[in-house]
Amino acid sequence: MSEMSVQMDTSAAAGEQCVRQVLVTNQLGLHARPASQIAREAQAFAAQIVIAGQGQSVDAKSILDILTLSAAMGSTLEIRASGTDAAQAVDRLMELFAAKFGEK
């Protein structure tokens, strides 16, 4: 996915933007199950959400886009959201990472 296609439209966002860095701590990194959890949770929010890392930015609402990050354990990613519920969206995704997506 190109950088241009996931740029946030700040004119459409009702003011709120949130950006946080997160460390991938689960042993297997962002494989299919965590990518699915991220996309499912992200889709519950109106905010535009992008995950950046590994030299690219992807739509957090797309499982396939997330998988293209190939984010292994120890990778640092940036979660960016724009919209009325941006902070809540980023907080929820941060919770998933903190819980290691339910993995041990």
C-alpha beads as a LAMMPS data file, in Angstrom:
LAMMPS data file: protein, C-alpha beads

104 atoms
103 bonds

1 atom types
1 bond types

-500.0 500.0 xlo xhi
-500.0 500.0 ylo yhi
-500.0 500.0 zlo zhi

Masses

1 110.0

Atoms # bond

1 1 1 0.000 0.000 0.000
2 1 1 1.387 3.373 -0.896
3 1 1 2.056 6.093 1.639
4 1 1 -0.281 8.404 -0.241
5 1 1 -3.332 6.159 0.070
6 1 1 -3.241 6.094 3.871
7 1 1 -2.514 9.751 4.569
8 1 1 -4.924 11.250 7.058
9 1 1 -7.390 13.840 5.821
10 1 1 -7.108 16.386 8.625
11 1 1 -9.767 18.618 7.090
12 1 1 -12.342 15.842 7.547
13 1 1 -11.143 14.990 11.044
14 1 1 -13.106 16.844 13.670
15 1 1 -9.997 18.193 15.316
16 1 1 -8.496 15.349 17.282
17 1 1 -5.202 13.683 16.432
18 1 1 -3.269 11.169 18.494
19 1 1 0.127 9.561 17.875
20 1 1 1.883 6.996 20.079
21 1 1 4.762 4.583 19.741
22 1 1 4.394 0.949 20.718
23 1 1 6.820 -1.949 21.007
24 1 1 5.811 -5.352 19.619
25 1 1 6.431 -7.668 22.591
26 1 1 4.608 -10.853 21.659
27 1 1 6.972 -13.624 20.609
28 1 1 5.597 -14.182 17.105
29 1 1 5.173 -10.510 16.182
30 1 1 2.220 -9.291 14.136
31 1 1 1.060 -12.511 12.523
32 1 1 -2.497 -13.182 11.307
33 1 1 -4.278 -13.378 14.676
34 1 1 -2.927 -10.098 16.110
35 1 1 -3.460 -8.386 12.743
36 1 1 -7.072 -9.560 12.803
37 1 1 -7.564 -8.264 16.342
38 1 1 -6.069 -4.880 15.461
39 1 1 -8.209 -4.510 12.331
40 1 1 -11.399 -5.593 14.114
41 1 1 -10.852 -3.124 16.963
42 1 1 -9.813 -0.312 14.603
43 1 1 -12.966 -0.780 12.516
44 1 1 -15.067 0.016 15.592
45 1 1 -13.848 3.628 15.502
46 1 1 -14.702 6.466 13.138
47 1 1 -11.130 7.764 13.271
48 1 1 -8.702 7.162 10.435
49 1 1 -5.986 4.960 11.940
50 1 1 -2.555 4.272 10.482
51 1 1 0.221 2.043 11.784
52 1 1 3.706 3.070 10.704
53 1 1 6.876 1.052 10.899
54 1 1 9.392 -0.888 8.863
55 1 1 9.559 2.089 6.462
56 1 1 5.867 2.124 5.562
57 1 1 2.466 3.295 6.785
58 1 1 -0.611 1.084 6.530
59 1 1 -4.337 1.246 7.219
60 1 1 -4.965 -0.233 10.683
61 1 1 -8.430 -1.348 9.564
62 1 1 -6.959 -3.782 7.006
63 1 1 -5.598 -7.165 8.099
64 1 1 -3.587 -7.573 4.898
65 1 1 -2.069 -4.112 5.183
66 1 1 -0.999 -4.809 8.775
67 1 1 0.624 -8.088 7.739
68 1 1 2.743 -6.255 5.151
69 1 1 4.557 -4.530 8.023
70 1 1 6.234 -7.852 8.879
71 1 1 6.658 -6.513 12.409
72 1 1 8.633 -9.004 14.478
73 1 1 9.070 -9.060 18.243
74 1 1 11.101 -6.003 19.223
75 1 1 9.807 -3.820 16.386
76 1 1 8.783 -0.275 17.268
77 1 1 5.636 0.940 15.538
78 1 1 3.762 4.220 15.566
79 1 1 -0.023 4.328 15.815
80 1 1 -1.533 7.496 14.325
81 1 1 -5.205 8.381 14.466
82 1 1 -7.223 11.355 13.315
83 1 1 -10.890 12.042 14.031
84 1 1 -13.369 12.597 16.817
85 1 1 -12.448 9.381 18.636
86 1 1 -8.730 9.306 17.794
87 1 1 -7.469 9.117 21.385
88 1 1 -9.879 6.317 22.278
89 1 1 -8.877 4.369 19.178
90 1 1 -5.166 4.641 19.921
91 1 1 -5.743 3.757 23.591
92 1 1 -7.628 0.603 22.586
93 1 1 -4.926 -0.527 20.169
94 1 1 -2.254 0.182 22.785
95 1 1 -4.179 -2.113 25.173
96 1 1 -4.011 -4.937 22.619
97 1 1 -0.255 -4.553 22.294
98 1 1 0.172 -4.382 26.094
99 1 1 -1.821 -7.608 26.481
100 1 1 0.348 -9.270 23.804
101 1 1 -2.853 -10.056 21.899
102 1 1 -3.725 -12.728 24.449
103 1 1 -0.528 -14.678 23.774
104 1 1 1.767 -15.922 26.527

Bonds

1 1 1 2
2 1 2 3
3 1 3 4
4 1 4 5
5 1 5 6
6 1 6 7
7 1 7 8
8 1 8 9
9 1 9 10
10 1 10 11
11 1 11 12
12 1 12 13
13 1 13 14
14 1 14 15
15 1 15 16
16 1 16 17
17 1 17 18
18 1 18 19
19 1 19 20
20 1 20 21
21 1 21 22
22 1 22 23
23 1 23 24
24 1 24 25
25 1 25 26
26 1 26 27
27 1 27 28
28 1 28 29
29 1 29 30
30 1 30 31
31 1 31 32
32 1 32 33
33 1 33 34
34 1 34 35
35 1 35 36
36 1 36 37
37 1 37 38
38 1 38 39
39 1 39 40
40 1 40 41
41 1 41 42
42 1 42 43
43 1 43 44
44 1 44 45
45 1 45 46
46 1 46 47
47 1 47 48
48 1 48 49
49 1 49 50
50 1 50 51
51 1 51 52
52 1 52 53
53 1 53 54
54 1 54 55
55 1 55 56
56 1 56 57
57 1 57 58
58 1 58 59
59 1 59 60
60 1 60 61
61 1 61 62
62 1 62 63
63 1 63 64
64 1 64 65
65 1 65 66
66 1 66 67
67 1 67 68
68 1 68 69
69 1 69 70
70 1 70 71
71 1 71 72
72 1 72 73
73 1 73 74
74 1 74 75
75 1 75 76
76 1 76 77
77 1 77 78
78 1 78 79
79 1 79 80
80 1 80 81
81 1 81 82
82 1 82 83
83 1 83 84
84 1 84 85
85 1 85 86
86 1 86 87
87 1 87 88
88 1 88 89
89 1 89 90
90 1 90 91
91 1 91 92
92 1 92 93
93 1 93 94
94 1 94 95
95 1 95 96
96 1 96 97
97 1 97 98
98 1 98 99
99 1 99 100
100 1 100 101
101 1 101 102
102 1 102 103
103 1 103 104
